[in-house]
Amino acid sequence: HRKSTLTAFKCNLKVLKEFVNQHLKQRDVVLKKLTKKFIADYSVFLLTEKKQANATVHKNLQRLNKIINYAVQNDWLGRNPFNGFCFKLERKEIQYLSKAELEAIETKELPIERLARVRDYFIFQCYTGLSYIDIKHLRKDDIREGVDGELWIFGKRIKTGTAFRVPLLPKARELIKRYQNPTEFVFKIPPNQAMNGYLKEIQVVCGVSKNLQTHLARKTFCT
């Protein structure tokens, strides 16, 4: 598992311990005493006292379910209390940039170099659909000629290991030429937190109402 995945599980464990301490007045819970009521009460705790969003609660419960399934597979627990438990995930409307919004960001003059660079990395994502971690680890030898004689990106998702192929559109090719990175990687991408912070500045400068972040670029490409 990636370091970020481990960090997420550790955060969930911390919150779960808080729930057990506050609501059960215990330091720990025996596996065999886990019930659907425990999970339901924990869900309410996350929604109300921790004020987590619906999607965050869903992800939190998914991780807990994974741990409990591991216990069942190792015969530490006879039955998973999640069986038959349903937490309704509220689907949000997918956000993406319109053609006009994308053009406004592309053509905006940005005199500050760090903002101009991050804008261009973001635009590259919009034309390739690569996630932040995949563009950060994009290597020059990942770009090869496809069966159609054009350049394609041949890679594997860092998060899932799933192979993907993406045609390298003219705008994306132009950005690669603009930034001749001397290392094996195509771009020198800043940390994710910094990149999203710069995108917030770009959002204000460009007058875009949508929340600019790296994930929005993927949705723009897909849409």
N, C-alpha and C positions, 0 to 999 in steps of 0.2 A: 504493500500500500504506500501511497505517497505521503510525505510528511504532513501535508495539509489535511489529509484524511484522518491521520492519527490525532492531529490537533483538534479536529472537529469532534472526534469521539471523546477526547479528554474534556472538552468543554461540556459535552452532554453529560458525562459522568459527574462533573462538578455540580451541575444543576440537579441531577437525580439525587445526589447525596443531600443537597439542600432540601429537596422535597421530603425525603425520608426523615431527616432530622426535625423539620418543622411540623409535618403533618402526622407522622407516625411516632414521633418522639423516640426514635431509635437511631442507632448508628448504622445498622445494616438490616437487610431483609433476607430470610432464608428463601432459596429459590422455590422450594415446594409450596411456599405460602403466597406466591405471586398469583393474582387473580385478575379477571377482567375489570373488577372494581378498582384495583390498584392502578391499572392502565388508564381507566376513565378519569380517576381523580388526578392522576399525573397530567393528563391532557388539559384538564381545567386549570390546574396550577400553572402550566406553561402559558395558557391563553390569558389568564386573568392576572396572576401575581407577577409573572415574568414578562407579561405583555408582548409575547411573541406573536408574530404574524402567523396566519393559518398555514402557509407553506413551510415556515420554519418549524412549527409544531409537527407537521407531517414528516419532515426530514428527521427530526429528533426521534420520533416514534419508530421510524424506519430503522434507525441505527440500533435502538433498543431491541427491536424485533430480531435484528440480525444476531445480536449477542445471545438472545434467548433461544433462537434456532440452533445456535452452536451448542448450547447447553443440552438441548433435546437430542441432537445428533450424537453427543457423547454420553447419553444416558444419565445425565445429572438431573434431568427433569423429564417427567413422563409425558407431559403435554404442554404445548405452547398456549399460554392464556390469550395470545393475540388471535388464535383461531376463532373466527366468528365476531371479532371486534372490528368495528368499522369507524374510521375517522374520515369524514368527508372533506376532501381537498377542494377548496374554492379556486377554480381556474380563473386566472386574471387574463384580461385582454392582452394579446401579444403586442408589444410596442416595437415599432420600426420606423426608420426615417423615410419620408416621402422623397420623391426625386428632387423636388424643389429644395427641401431641407438639406439633402446630401450635396446638391450643387452649391448651396449657400456656404456650407462648411468647406468644400473643396476650393472655392474661389476666393475665400476671405483672405485678405492680406494680414499676415501675422508677423509683425516685426521681431517678436521675441522668439529666438531660435528654438528653445525647449518646447514652446507651444506649437511651433510650426512642425517640428519633428513628430511630436505626439499626435498632432492632427493627421499627418501623413501615415503614421502607423495605423491609426484608427481607420482611415480611408482604405488602406490596404486590406484590413479586416473586412470592410464593407464589400470589397470586390473579390474576396476569396472565401469568406465564411470561417476563417481560422479563429480559434479561441485565443485568449491572451497567452496562455501557457504554450500553445502550439506555434504561435507566431514568434514567441520568445526563443523557442528551440528550433525554429525553421533553419535548416542547413542549406548551403548552396548546392550540395549534391542531391537534395530532395527535389530539385527542379530539373526535369528531364523532358526529352521529346516524347510525345505520345504517339499512338498509332495514326493520328490524323496529321502528323508532321508538325504540330504546334507544341508549345511548351506547356507542361502541366506540373502541378505539385503532387508528388507521390509521397505520402507520409503515413504516420500512425498517430492516432489521438494519444496524447500523453496520459490523459485521464482514464481512458478505457482500453487502450491498446488496439482499437479498431482501425483497420487500414482505410485510407480515403484517397481519392484522386480528384483534384480540382483544376479546371482549365485556368491558365494564367492569362487573364484578360489584359488588354492593352494598358489600362490605367495602372494595374498592379505591376506590369513589366516596367512601366515608366518610373514607378517609385523605387523599384529595385535598382535601376540604373542610377537614380538620384543619390542613393546612399550606398556608396561602395565601401562596405564594412571590411576591414583587412582580415578579420578572423574567419573561421569556418561558417559562422552564422550569417544569415542574410542581413539582419538588423541588430542594433544594440538597443534592446528594449529596457526601459526603466522598470523598477519594481511596480507591481500591480497597483498598490495603494497610491504611489506617486502618479502613475499614469492616469488613474481615475480622478485624482485631484486636479491634474492639468486639464483633463477633459471638462471638468466643472468650469474652469476658467474659460475654456474655448466655447462652451455652451453659452456663457454670458456674452462674450465678445461677438459671437455669431447670431445672437438673438434667437436661439432655438429653445422652444419651451420644453421639449422632451429631455429626460434625464440622460445625458451622454455618459455612457460607460461602455467598457469593452464588449459586454454581452449584447448590447444594442446593435453593435456592428454585425454580429453573427445573424441576428434576426433580420436585419436589413438585407443581407445577402440572400438568405433563404426566401424572403418575401418578394 
